[in-house]
Amino acid sequence: MNKEITSILFFLLIATIFTGCGTKEVVGIVPQPVNIEVKSGTFLINEKTKIVVNGDNEASQKTAEYFAEQFRKVSGLELDIVEGGSRIKNSIYLCNQTDEEHAAEGYEMLIDRQGVVITGDPAGIFYGIQTLFQLLPSEIYGSSPAGDMDWEVAQVHIIDAPRFPWRGMHLDVSRHFFPVEFIKKYIDLLAMHKLNVFHWHIVDDQGWRMEVEKYPLLTEKGAWRDGSMEGWDYFVGPPVEGGPVYGGYYTQVEIKEIVQYAADRFITVVPEIELPGHSRAVLDAYPELSCTGKPFDKEGAVHHYLPPYCAGKEETFRFLEDVLTETMELFPSEYIHIGGDEVPKERWEVCPDCQQRILEEGLENTQELQSYFITRIEKFVNARGRKIIGWDEILEGGLAPNAAVMSWRGIEGGVEAARAQHPVVMSPVTHCYFNYCQTEDPAASEVPCGEYTSLEKIYLYEPVPDTLNSEESGFIMGAQGNVWTEGIETPEQVEYMALPRMSALSEVVWSSRSQRDYADFSARMDAHYLRMDQMGVNYFKE
């Protein structure tokens, strides 16, 4: 991790030397490039423009096809894609090059009268294409022909690279289920903002959304519930259950399709398999995995604090290992999110199996029992070449040796983990919960929401706590915005809550801290709103 940060710092030094004072002009790019020099003149993409890919690079070939397909859709023009070792006149030249001058995921873009040159590694070239989209008229983001227009881009020289390696957005599909096509649109929005992690909260108390071949009841029963949670209120709690059966799930074929769709956009899908708590959907389907071995008494059940898996039964771990095996077959991500948050331990306190486990393992209490649970799962995941990440409660009772921490209850968990030299993703509820209101008046919101988290507050968020020294700061991998959907029922409502706050977060995790300027960001957002209009995004705007 320190090597990655050193590489980026070196890259930024090169960029600063190269551009000098540069030209400070608003060209509407979000997130703001590290360095941009705007020159006079434009380049016109027309029917004779070719996309040139140097070398036999499958990823960049896909990026070329991705750009050509979108351009064809709105312009009606077919751009030829050819392989070549150098740029030619009237071309978009994608130059694969990895060296010290081009940081991981970074790119250099030169647009002059001859065309466009984008140089970088495959991910960097993809992000360069995202910048090229934003330099074009907003109609490039449409889904149908834009009519007769000139596809001109400004002549610029850009050197750019991300500040953090983890630039994430989360989506909860357990509380409310969203179709495959919307998940793809959500991924497209991440790609537009140069975000590279989609944290898919795919299971929770209210619904299990992933097909598991070995345990069919997870989707036959666990994916469905009585009532849609309509009427959820953050200040009062969940509504009384009832109403028509609600639910849905993703087949393994659909999951593979989504994972590949994201990978083609250099986005890693990190699945979350909640444990040991937030597991009612599982325990409704397989009650033998609970401490009592019986179905839940639904009367009086509190939303977050339902009994967890039994930590004393070997059947629990066999089940989770089977589920995680299928999960890792579907998701090639380095990290598997295991939740670990809000685990009520009252039943563990009185469960004979759990108490026997505490005795046999020489544990002090149920806090350490939770740590045992997480550590045992980590060993299983690590043995298969993967790592775990969990919410900051996994610090309780002792952090698993190789775990990463997602700090949500504030920054304290992230600080503690970083000081212990564990990787950290900052996602504090104070700044990164996008299910909170975008307006100071909750009654004016289209969506039931809790506290107020403004666009400016998110934009001014700094993921690296000032209390960390330079070495400890190197363990902050980045930050992530979370969209919890207890009160969010439709794709349109997800968009309304996530945007434009996703835009603000993208600049927090991509652009350098010193160049962030909210007034400048707001001015650039005027062009960005036009792009989202073309995409049909139901964003919030004051």
N, C-alpha and C positions, 0 to 999 in steps of 0.2 A: 504493500500500500504506500509506504514512504517513497519507494522508487517511482510510483505513478505520479505522486505529487511533485517530486523533484523534476520529473520530465515535463510536467505542465508548467512549473515555474520557469524552467529553462526556455520553454517555448514562448512564454509570455515576454521574457526578456528579449528574445530574438525579434518578436513582433513589435515591441516598443522601439527597439533600435531601428527597425525597418521603417516604420510609419512616421517616426518623428512626431510632430504636433498634429499631423493629419488634418482632415477637414471635418468639422463637427456639423453635419447636416442630418436632418431627420429624413430617413428613408423608410421608416416604418417597419424595421426588422425586429421581431420578437422571438426569442430573446436577443438582446443587444449583442452584436459581435464584439469580440475583445478589441479588435482594431479594424477600422474601416476608413478608407480614403475614397471619397466620391470625386470623380473626374467629370469633365464636360463631355457631352455626347452620349449616344445610346447605341445599342446593338439590337438589330431586328431579327427575330427568329421567324423564318419563312419556310416555304415548301421545299427549298433547296438545302436547308440546314441539316447537317448530319450529326449524329451522336457518335463520337469515336471513343471506344474503350481500349485502353492500352493493356496488352497482356491477356492471357486466358484466365480471367477472373470472373468466376460465376456470380459472386455477390454483386460486383459492379455491373455485370451484364443485366442482372435483375433490376438494379437501380435504374439503369438506362431504359429498360422496358417499362418500368414504373412511371418514369417521367414521360416517355413517349406515349403511353396509353392515356394518361390524364390530358396531355396536350392534344392528342387526337380527339378526345371526347369533347373538348370545348372549342377547338379550332377547326376540326375536320381535316387537319393536315397530318399526313403520315411522315414521320421523321425516320429516315433510314438509320439503322444502328450498324456500325462497322467496327472491325478491329484494326487498330493501327498503333504504331510506335511513337507518333508525334502528332501535334495538332495540324489541322488543315484549315484553309480559309472557310469561313461561314460554318463553324462547327461548335459543338459543345463537347469539349475534350475532357474525359474522365481519366485522370492520370493516377494510377495506383502507385503510391510511394510511401514507404514507412522508413523514417530516419529521425535523427535527433531534432531536426528542424520542424517536424510535424508530430505533435504530441498525439497520443492515443485518442481517437475519435475527433481529432482536429483536422482542419482543412485550410487550404489557401485558395482563394478565388480571384482570378483576374478576368475582367470583362473589358474588352476593347473593341475596336472596329472589326477585328477579324473573328470575334466570337467569344466563347466562354472557356476558360480552363479551370478545372477544379482538381486540386492535388491533395491527396491524403490517403489514409488507409481506407478500407471499404466502408467502415462506419462514417469516417470523416467525409467521404465522397457523398454518402447519403445525406448527411447534414448540410453539405454544400448545396445539394439539390433542393433541400427544404428552403435554404436562403434564396436560391434562384426562383423558386415559386413565389416567394414574398416580394421579390423585385419586379415580378411580372404584374400586369393588371389583376385586380382581385377576381376577375372573371375566370382566371385559371383554376379556381377552386370550385367551379360549378360542376353540375352533373349533366349538362346538356349544351348543345352548340351555343356559343356566345354571339354569333353573328359576325358581320364583317368588322374586324378591328385589327389594329397593329399590335403585335406581341413584342413590344420593345422593353428592354431592360437598360438601366443606367450603367454607364461604365464605372466600375468600382475596382478597388483592390482591397480584399478582406483577408485578414489572418485571424483565425478563430479556433478556439478549443474550449471544452467544458472545464469548469472549476472542480466539479465533483464527479466521481464514477457512478454514484447511485442517484439517479434523478427520477423520482418515482411518483406514480399516482395509483391510488387504491380504489377498488370498487367492491362494495358489499352486494352480492347477488343472492344472499340467503334470506334476508328480511323481505326483499322483493326481487323477483326473478326478471331478467331482461333477455330478450332474444339474441341469437347469434349475430344478426346483422347490426344490432346496436353495439354489441361488444366490439365488432370490427370498426364501427364509426368512432367509438371511444378510443380505440387504439390509433386510428388515424389522427385524432386530436392530439394524442401524446406525441406522435411522430412529427406533426406540424410544429410542436413546441420543443423538439429535440430532447424529449424525455425518453428514458431508455429502460424503465422498469414498470411493468404492469403488475401490481400486487392484487391478485384475484382472491377475494375473500369468498371462497366457494362453498363453505359449510359453516353452520352455526346452529344455535338452538332452534331457529325457526324454519330451517330447511337444509337438507343435504342435496347439493346440486351436481354432483359428479358421479357418473356411472362407474360402479365398481363391480366387475364381473363376478368376483368371488362372493360378494354379499349383495344379492339383488334386492333385499328388503330395504336397503339404504335409499333406493330410488322408488321402489314400489310403495313404500310407506313413509320413509323419512323425508321425501321430497314434497310432501303434501301436508296441509294443515287446514283446520277450520278457520276461515276468516282471513282477510287480506291485511290486517293491522290498520285498516282505515280508522282514522280518528286518533292516531298516535299523538301524544302530547309529551314533550320533553320535560315539562315541569310537573306533570301529574303521573305519567307512567303509561303502560300499555292499556288499550281498551279491553273490554271484556271480549273474550274469544267467542266466535260464532259466525254464522254466515256461510256462504258457499265455500266449497273446498278450493283452496288456492295452492299453487305450486308450479313445479316444473324442474327440469334438470337437463344437463348437457350430456349427450352420449360421448363415448370415447372418440368416435369419429369426429364429432363436432369440436371436441377439445383439441384434437390433433390439428384440425383445420385452423383453429384460432391461434394455437401456438406457432404454427408455420406462418400464418398471416403476420403475426407480430415479429417473428424472426426476420422476415423479409424487410421489415422496417427497423431492424436493429433494436428491437424491444424484447427484453426477457420477461416472460410470464412467470411470476413467482406465486405458486399456489399456497393457500393457507388451509391447513388441516388442523382445526382447533383441537387442543388437548391440554390438560386433562378436563378442563371445564368447557362451557358453551357447547355441550354435547347432547342436548335433549333429543334432537332429531335422530341421533344414533340410538340412544337408549330407549326411545319409543319403539324403534324397529327391533333392537336387540337388548331387551331389558336385563338379560343375564349378565351384561357387562357393568351393571350398576352395583352399588354396595348391597342393596336389598334383593336384587334379582327380580324385582317386580316393576311393572309399569308405574309411571309417575301418577301421583294424585294431582290432577291439574288445578284443583281448587286452591286459590291463594298463591299460586306460583308467581314468583317475582321474575321480571324479565331477565335480568343479568345473572341472578344467583340461583340457578338450578343445580341440583347435585351433579357431581362430575363422574367420570369413569371410576370404577373401583381400582385403586392402586395396589390392592393386595392379591388380585386374581391374575393368574398367568394367562387366562383367556383374554384379558384386556390387551396384554402386550402382543399376543399372537394375532389378534384382530388388527391392531394398529400397524404391526409390521406388514401384514398382508395388504392393508390399505395403502401404506406408504410405498410398498413395492410397486403397486399399480400406479400410484401417483408419480413416482420417479420414472416409470416407463413412459408416461404421458408428457411429463415436463422435464426437459433437459437442463433446467436452471441450476446454477451452482448452489443456490440457497433454496431450502424448503421452509416455509413459515409454519411454525407449530403452535402459534397462538400463545398459550401459557398465561393468559390474563384472567382476572376476576374469577379465581377458582375458590368456591366456597368449600370449606374443609370440615363443616360440622358433622357430616356423615362419616368422614374418615376418622373423626374422633371416637366414634362409637362402633365402627365397623370392625368385627373380629378379624377379618382378612387383612385390613389395612393396619391394624394394631400389631398383628403377627409379622407383617412385613417390616414395620418399624423396629420390632424386637430383633428379627433375624438380621437386619442390615445395620444394626447398631446406630439407629437414627435417634435424634433427640425429640422430635416433634413432627407435626404434620407439615410444617414449613420445609423441613428437611426431606419429608416424604415427597413433596412436590419437586424438590431439586433432584431426588433420586429418579422420579418419573421422567423428568426432562432429560437428565443425563443418560438414562438407559435408552431413550429414544434417539438421543444424539449419537450414541455409539453405533446404533443400528444404521443410522443415516450416513455417518462418517465412513463406516465399513464399505459403503457402496459409492464412495467417492464424492459425496455431497456434504453440505454443511446445513446447520439449522440457524434460523433467526426467529426470535420471539419478542413479544411485547415485554416491557421492562419488568413485569412481575417475575420473569424467570430469574431475576437476581435474588429473589427471596429464597433463603435456605442455602444459598451458594450457587454461583453461576456455573453451568456446564462448561467443561474445559475449552471447547472450540466454538462456542456459540457467539453469534452476533446479536445485538440488542437493538430493538426499535423502541425509542424512548417516546412515550405518548402522554404520560401523566404530568409532564413538565420536562425540564432538561436534566433533572437530578440523576435519573437512571442512566442517561447517556453519559453524563460526567463520570459517574461511578464506573461504568463499563470501560470508557476510554482510559481512565486512570489504571484500570486493570489490564489494559492492552487488548481489549476486545473491540472488534469492528462495531460501529454504531451508525444507525440511520436515525436522524432527528425527525420526529413527527409529533410535536407537542400539541395537545388539545387547544392550547391558547392561541396557536397560529395556523395549525395545519388540518383542522377539522372543517371540511368544506360543507358539511351538513348543518353547520351553524349559519345564522342569518347573514345575508349580505346587506340588509337594511336595519337601521336602528329600531324600526317599528316592526316587530314580528307579525303583526296583523296585516301589514302591507305585503308580506311575502307570499309568493305563489305556493310555497311549500311549508308545512309545519316545521318550525325550527327553534333552536334554543338560543344561545347567546349570540352576540353580534361580533362577527369577525370581518372587518372591512378589507377591501382590496389593498388599501394603503398599508394596513397592518401586516398583511402577508408579504407585501413587497419589501417592507423594511425589516423583515425577519432575518436574523443572522444565525445560520446553523451551527457555527463553531462558538461554543461558550467562551467568554473572556477568561473564565477561571482556569481554562486548560493551558498548559505550556505548549511550546511548539511541537514537542514529540507526541504529547497526548492528543493534540489537535489532528495529527496525522491519522488517527483512528476514526475520525468522523468521515464516513463514506459519502454522506450527502443528506438529503432530506426528501420528504414525501408528503403529498397531500392525501387525505383520507375522505372518502365519501361513504358514510354509513347511511343505510336506506330504511331505517325504521319508519320514517315519515315520508319517504320518497318512493312513489309508486310507479312512475312512468319514465321512459327514456328522456322525455322532454324536461321532466323535473330534475333528473340527474344533470343534464346540461345546464339548466338554470342555476343549480347550486355550484357546479364545478367551474363555470366560466363566467367572467374572465379571471377568476382567482387562479386557475391553472396557468394562465399566461404570466401572472405575477410570480408564481412559484418557479416557473421555468427560468426566469431571469435570476432568481435567487440561487439556483443550483448550477446555472450555466455561466453567467457573466461574473466578472471580477467584482469583489465587494466595493472597491474604490470607485467604480464607474456607475454604480447604481444611483439613479436620480429619478424620483417619483414623477416630477413634472415632465421630464423628458419621456419617461415611460408612458405617461398619460397621453402625450402628444402622438407618440408612435401607435398607440392603441386605436386611434381614429382609423388608420388604415387597416388595422387588424380586425376591427369590428366588421368592416366591409368583407373581409375574407370569410369570416364566420357566417355572415349573411348568405354568401354564396353557397356555403356548406349546409345551410338550413339549420343552424345551431340556435337553440332557444336560450341564449345567454342573458344574464342579468346586466342591465345598464341603468345607472342612476339618471 
